[in-house]
Amino acid sequence: MNVDFESLLRNLRNILPPERISTRQAERYLYSYDATALEFYPDIVVFPTNREEVVGIVKLAGKYGIPIVPRGAGSGMSGGALPVEGGIVLSFEKMNRIKEINTINHYAVVEPGVITSVLHREVEKVGLFYPPDPASRNFSSIGGNVAENAGGLRAVKYGVTRDYVMALEVVLPDGTVIHTGSKTIKDVAGYDLTRLLVGSEGTLGIITEITLKLIPLPRWKETFLAQFSTPEDAISLVPEILSIGLPSTLEFIDGFSLRAVESYLGVNFPGTEGVLLIENMGNRGEVEHWAGELKNFFEKRNVKFLRAENEEQREKFWKIRRSISASLSKIKPNRFNEDVVVKRSDLKRLIAESYRIAKKHNILVADFGHAGDGNIHVNYLHDRKDENERRRAWRATEEMVEEVIKMGGTVSGEHGIGIMKKELLRKQFTEEEIELMKKIKRAFDPDNILNPGKIF
Ligand SMILES: Cc1cc2nc3c(=O)[nH]c(=O)nc-3n(C[C@H](O)[C@H](O)[C@H](O)COP(=O)(O)OP(=O)(O)OC[C@H]3O[C@@H](n4cnc5c(N)ncnc54)[C@H](O)[C@@H]3O)c2cc1C
């Protein structure tokens, strides 16, 4: 890259005040990594506060032929926000206003830097609900959620981020501003560019405003923690539990993950090798009826279970689930954290394959995740500094994905492809299918300025 940085910086200062442009080593480091823990240094980090500034920065990037990488909170698991070819990282942390919460038409208009749980809190204050609930909600941004089409714990009943995006304002790589979708419930006018942009991982356009659908706040919750003596016993009950009535959340934790959490949190579940955490929300009558049926279901099958009696106990259950990632890092510093998805009837086969492959490559594996969606995080643990172990873990990951494809599943349910799964994507799609995706990228970004080196 042969860029006249002095000239570029002079021009950037005409768009942004100097305190919102950084070339300092410390800041370049802070914006060099995400949840993958890989590092790629940007040359410049900028912090726009409005759309006009974003347009100006994007036009300059095009003029100087320098890559531009949008960044939310940097919690991505596939490396989407990493500036793999250097260039400008455009951080949205200062574009974090909730512009409108419309209580008549049930939508919110937000800037991309709003933290997911902040939006949850604000809409709940007025009796509304934004269901998408990634486990990273306390630090991920809505812009990052939209760009990754984030899923989360409540997707079983309520769907994923895409199901709530009504309209977008987007700055294209040449600086053109476009608007997709509308604030109406129905809209089939033209191609659905909103759905194309959601999940495009910051490679097609830079999202500067998002209109999100809201629904009335469910008023009642019931939560169960069921314990099993094998992970297979737990996972094979998932389809039957779903046929009682859709819960809002149905999470699986295997014995290995549970042991990690036990030593991390100081809790104790002796003899338990599989856990299902199940929650339902809705109106009181409906949810209490569902809870009664689930209780009978467990009792008939002699399943050991706890039912949360209050908010404090519920919080204890969820703390177990939310602590898995941190607990696993105490065992090994790195993991290939897959987010494969299979049909729910294939879940038992999925986890059996994950253990078989781990044994074959003599590698540790932890399985947990959104069983109700068929979306399991298969984690092959390793230490990146041990090249042999890293290679075995990667081979295990590849074989796992091959098995998933054989089952008619998909390589990614929510984390996206980024740089981590480029090779795995090729196992799922043909050359022709990938070429069609590349043509879409070229139609939006012919000069490959925006987030280059991702997905393909
Ligand atoms: C502990 C933990 C738990 C997690 N749990 C879940 C989970 O349950 N479900 C789930 O889906 N994910 C989960 N994730 C992954 C991650 O939090 C999500 O992918 C999240 O959506 C990323 O948001 P972010 O703001 O951190 O985005 P970043 O990591 O900053 O960026 C992600 C991608 O979005 C692009 N992007 C960001 N902002 C914009 C914008 N304004 N315009 C265009 N592109 C943009 C970036 O270029 C990048 O490609 C988890 C991560 C962690 C660390």
The ligand as a Tripos MOL2 file, in Angstrom:
@<TRIPOS>MOLECULE
LIG
   53    58     1     0     0
SMALL
NO_CHARGES

@<TRIPOS>ATOM
      1 C1        -18.5380  -13.8490   25.3230 C.3       1 LIG1
      2 C2        -19.1540  -13.6650   23.9560 C.ar      1 LIG1
      3 C3        -20.4380  -14.1710   23.7350 C.ar      1 LIG1
      4 C4        -21.0210  -14.0470   22.4720 C.ar      1 LIG1
      5 N1        -22.2870  -14.5270   22.2920 N.ar      1 LIG1
      6 C5        -22.8880  -14.3860   21.1000 C.ar      1 LIG1
      7 C6        -24.2170  -14.8810   20.8900 C.ar      1 LIG1
      8 O1        -24.8590  -15.4310   21.7870 O.2       1 LIG1
      9 N2        -24.7690  -14.7190   19.6660 N.ar      1 LIG1
     10 C7        -24.0820  -14.1100   18.6450 C.ar      1 LIG1
     11 O2        -24.6310  -13.9870   17.5540 O.2       1 LIG1
     12 N3        -22.8250  -13.6400   18.8150 N.ar      1 LIG1
     13 C8        -22.2140  -13.7580   20.0020 C.ar      1 LIG1
     14 N4        -20.9420  -13.2790   20.1850 N.ar      1 LIG1
     15 C9        -20.2250  -12.6730   19.0340 C.3       1 LIG1
     16 C10       -20.3440  -11.1300   18.9130 C.3       1 LIG1
     17 O3        -20.6260  -10.5310   20.1580 O.3       1 LIG1
     18 C11       -21.3990  -10.7580   17.8830 C.3       1 LIG1
     19 O4        -20.9780  -11.1710   16.5900 O.3       1 LIG1
     20 C12       -21.7200   -9.2570   17.8310 C.3       1 LIG1
     21 O5        -22.7920   -9.0660   16.9520 O.3       1 LIG1
     22 C13       -20.5470   -8.3990   17.3980 C.3       1 LIG1
     23 O6        -20.8520   -7.0540   17.7120 O.3       1 LIG1
     24 P1        -19.7010   -5.9640   17.8670 P.3       1 LIG1
     25 O7        -20.3400   -4.6390   18.0760 O.co2     1 LIG1
     26 O8        -18.7010   -6.3770   18.8630 O.co2     1 LIG1
     27 O9        -19.0740   -6.0080   16.3970 O.3       1 LIG1
     28 P2        -17.5530   -6.0420   15.9230 P.3       1 LIG1
     29 O10       -16.8620   -7.2500   16.4280 O.co2     1 LIG1
     30 O11       -16.9120   -4.7180   16.1890 O.co2     1 LIG1
     31 O12       -17.7650   -6.1750   14.3570 O.3       1 LIG1
     32 C14       -18.3610   -7.3240   13.8240 C.3       1 LIG1
     33 C15       -18.5720   -7.1250   12.3160 C.3       1 LIG1
     34 O13       -19.5210   -6.0920   12.1030 O.3       1 LIG1
     35 C16       -18.9880   -5.1010   11.2330 C.3       1 LIG1
     36 N5        -19.5930   -3.8310   11.6690 N.ar      1 LIG1
     37 C17       -19.6310   -3.3170   12.9240 C.ar      1 LIG1
     38 N6        -20.3190   -2.1560   12.9170 N.ar      1 LIG1
     39 C18       -20.7150   -1.9420   11.6390 C.ar      1 LIG1
     40 C19       -21.4430   -0.8990   10.9820 C.ar      1 LIG1
     41 N7        -21.9350    0.1400   11.6420 N.pl3     1 LIG1
     42 N8        -21.6360   -1.0100    9.6450 N.ar      1 LIG1
     43 C20       -21.1660   -2.0690    8.9440 C.ar      1 LIG1
     44 N9        -20.4740   -3.0700    9.5100 N.ar      1 LIG1
     45 C21       -20.2430   -2.9990   10.8300 C.ar      1 LIG1
     46 C22       -17.4890   -5.2020   11.4010 C.3       1 LIG1
     47 O14       -16.8000   -4.7030   10.2830 O.3       1 LIG1
     48 C23       -17.3070   -6.6920   11.5730 C.3       1 LIG1
     49 O15       -17.2810   -7.3230   10.3300 O.3       1 LIG1
     50 C24       -20.3180  -13.3970   21.4160 C.ar      1 LIG1
     51 C25       -19.0430  -12.8670   21.6640 C.ar      1 LIG1
     52 C26       -18.4680  -13.0090   22.9080 C.ar      1 LIG1
     53 C27       -17.0940  -12.4360   23.1220 C.3       1 LIG1
@<TRIPOS>BOND
     1     1     2 1
     2     2     3 ar
     3     2    52 ar
     4     3     4 ar
     5     4     5 ar
     6     4    50 ar
     7     5     6 ar
     8     6     7 ar
     9     6    13 1
    10     7     8 2
    11     7     9 ar
    12     9    10 ar
    13    10    11 2
    14    10    12 ar
    15    12    13 ar
    16    13    14 ar
    17    14    15 1
    18    14    50 ar
    19    15    16 1
    20    16    17 1
    21    16    18 1
    22    18    19 1
    23    18    20 1
    24    20    21 1
    25    20    22 1
    26    22    23 1
    27    23    24 1
    28    24    25 2
    29    24    26 1
    30    24    27 1
    31    27    28 1
    32    28    29 2
    33    28    30 1
    34    28    31 1
    35    31    32 1
    36    32    33 1
    37    33    34 1
    38    33    48 1
    39    34    35 1
    40    35    36 1
    41    35    46 1
    42    36    37 ar
    43    36    45 ar
    44    37    38 ar
    45    38    39 ar
    46    39    40 ar
    47    39    45 ar
    48    40    41 1
    49    40    42 ar
    50    42    43 ar
    51    43    44 ar
    52    44    45 ar
    53    46    47 1
    54    46    48 1
    55    48    49 1
    56    50    51 ar
    57    51    52 ar
    58    52    53 1
@<TRIPOS>SUBSTRUCTURE
     1 LIG1         1 GROUP 0 **** ****
